[in-house]
Amino acid sequence: MTVDQEQSMTSHLDELRKRIVWSLLIVVVLFAVAFPLVRPLVRFLQADLKELGIGLNAFNVADPLMLYLNLAFIIALILASPFWMYQLWAFVRPGLYEKEQKATLTYIPVIFFLFLAGVAFSYFWLLPFLLEVSTDLGKELGIEQVIGVENYFSFLIRLTMPFGLLFQLPVVTMFLTRLGLVTPYFMRKNRKYAYFALFVVAALIAPPDVTSHLMISVPLFVLYEISILISARTYKKVLILEQQAELERQADLMRELNK
């Protein structure tokens, strides 16, 4: 490795370290900012349980404190995620073309809102159904449900956070199509394998009953089909850009030959 290469590597590492430090600092700041938001958030999340006649109980002395800290940390992570993505984009920006810089920068708000959409979908659509099924089943079996606050919020996070990530599938598909790593033909050809993988993911999230499993897996299948449509549209744009680039290259070559 030459001296220039070593200096370049050191410069990149220093920049990466600074961006990581800034990202951690913003999480700390937002962690403090999130504290006043925890109490109204907990009351909002408890409202649906009260309608079903379900109360939350603390089985350990530290449960309320740990709940407060964990929720504040999760809020801080979610609010800080656009800043993290911008820092990542800024780090790789020098290696991108101008068009790629603009295109990838637009991914940041899309990713953030898709994550929120996934969380909202799982909370407002899936959670009420799962709670109702679980409550009715408990009554039929003569089981009195005494739910711990830690267990309930752990279940809530395991349900909502994966859907926030799974809703990134269209953006990931668009990005991979732009890179030429994925095509709509590839996605259609491997649809059955993708469905199987999504079915397994749904099994990991859903309770062990068929109805709940279908309530989770069917939206994931729809999301995959939407991703195929997005990939097809992106693929057409990539082909047009490649054709334009080829025409420009040929025009430049003809100009060189005519000199």
N, C-alpha and C positions, 0 to 999 in steps of 0.2 A: 504494500500500500504506500503510495507516494505521500509527500508532506501535504500537498493540496487536498488529497483525499482524506487524510487524517483530520485536517482542519475542517473540511466540510462535514465529516461525520460528527466531530465534536460540536460544531455549530448546530447541527440538527438535534443532537442529544440535549444540548442546553435549551433549545427552543421547546423540545418535547417536555423537558422537566418543568420549565416555566408554565407551560399550558396545563400540565397536571396539577401543579401547585395552585394555580388560579381556579381550576375546577374544584379542587378540594376546599379552597377558601369559600367559594360561592355556596357549597353545600353547608358549611358551618354557619354562614350568615343566614341562609334560608332555613336552617334548622332552628335558629333562634326566632326567626320571623314566623315560623309555622306554629309555635306554641299557642298563640291566641286562637288559631284555627282549629285546634284539636277538639276543644269542648263542643263548639257548634257542630262539627263533623260527627262526633260520637252521638250527639242527640239526634242528628238527622238519620244516622244509620240505625239507631234504636227505634225510630218511629214505626218502621215496618214490622218489627218484632212485636211491638206493643199491640198492633192491630191483630196479630195472630195469638195474642195472649202469652207471648214468650218473654220471660225476663232473663237478664244476664246476672250471673253470680260470680263472685271472686272467691276462688278456692285457696288462693295463696295471698299472703299479706301484701306482697309486692306486685300483684297482678294489675291494679289500677295504675301504678307508677310505670310499670313496663309497657302497658298499653299506651299511655300518654307519650312516652319516649319513642316507641316504635312507630306510632302514627305520625309523630312530628318528623321523624327521620324519613319515612316513606313520602310524605308531602314534600320535604326538602329535595329528595331525589327526583321526584316527578317534575317539580318546578325548575330544577337545575338542568334537566336533560336537554333543553334547547341550547343552553350555554355550552354544555359538553359537546354537543354535535357541531356547534359553530367552531369550537376550539379544534376539533378533529378536522373539520373542513379547512380551517385556516392553516393547519399544519401541512395538509396534502395539497393545498392550492397551488404552490409553485410548480408542482409536477403535472398540472392540468392545463389543457388549452382553455382559451377564453370562453368558448361556448360551453365546455365541460364545467368550468367554474360556475357559470350562471345556472346551468341545469342542476348541478349537485347542490347548490345553495338553496334552491327552491324545495329540495327534499326535506329540509329541516322542519319548517312549519307543518308540512304534510305528515311527516312521521309523528310529530307531537300530537296533532289532532286525531290521527288514526289510532294512536295509543289511547287517547281519552275516549274515542268512539268505542274501542274494544272493551274498555273498562265499563263504560256506560251500558253497553249492550249486555254484558254478563250480569251487571248489577240490576238493571231495570227489567230485563227479560228472563234471564235464567234463574237468578236467585229467588225471586218470589215463587216461581214454580217449584224449585227444589225444596224450599221451606214448607210450602203447602203439602207437597208429597210426603215429606218427612214427618210433619205434624199429624197428618191423617193416618199415616202408617203406624205412628206411635199410639194413637188413640185406638186403632183397631187391635193392636197387640196388647193394649192395656199398660203401656209404658208411659210413665210420667217423665217428661223431659226436663231435666235440670241442666241448663247449658252454662258452661263456664265462659267468662268473658274472653279469656285467652284462646280457648278452643274455637269460639265463634269467629273471632277476628282472624285467627290463623286460617280457618276454612274460607273466610271471605277473601283474604289475600290470595290464597291458592286458586280461587275461582277467577278473580278479576285480573290479576297480573298476567297469567298466561294468555288471556284473550287480548289484553293490550299488546302483547308481543305478536300473537298470531295475526292480528289485524295489520301487521306490517308486511304481510305477504304480497300485496299488490305493489308496494314500493320496492321491495326486494326483487320482485319479478321484473319490474321496469328497469332497475339498475343493472341486473344481470343480462337483460336483453340488450341494453345499450352497449355492454361490454362484449356482446357476442357469445356469451357463455350459455344462454338459454334462448330458445326460439319457441314460438307458439306450437309448432309442429312437434317439438320434443315434449312439450307439456301435454298435448293431446295424446300422443303416443303412450306416455307413461301415466295417464290419468288413473288407471286402476291401482298402480302402485302408490300414487299420491293419496288416493282415497283410503287405501289401507293404512298408510302412515297417519293420516288425519283421524281415522277411526281409532287407532291405538292411542293417539293423543287425547281424544275425547274420553276414552276408557280410563285414562289416568286422572282426568279432571272430574268426571261424572260419578255420582253414586252408583252402586251396583244394581241398577234396574234398567230395563230396555228403554222405557219412555224417556228417562233423563239422558240416557246415552244418545238417543236420537235427537233430543232437543239441543244437544251440543254439537253432534257430528254433522247434522244437516246444514247449519249455518257455515260450518267450516268448508263443506263441499261447495256451497254457493260462493264462498270467498275464493276458492280455487278457480271456479269458472270465471269469476270476475277478473282474476289475475291472468287467465288465458286471454281474455278480451283485451286487457291492457297490454299484454305482451305482443299481441297481434298488431295493435295500433302502433306501438313503439317500434316494432320490427319494420313496418312499412316506412316509418320516418327514417330509420337507419339506412334502409335500402336506397331511399331517395337521396339522402346525404352522400352515400357512397357513390351513387351514379353522378351526382353533381361534382364531386371531387375528381372522379375519373374523367369527366368531360373537361374540367379545368386543367387537369394534367395533360390531356391530349392537346388542348388548345395551346398550352405553354410549349409543348414539344413542337407543334407545327410552327409556332412563332420563331423558335430557335432554329428550325430547319430552313425557314425562309430568309433568315439573316444572311 
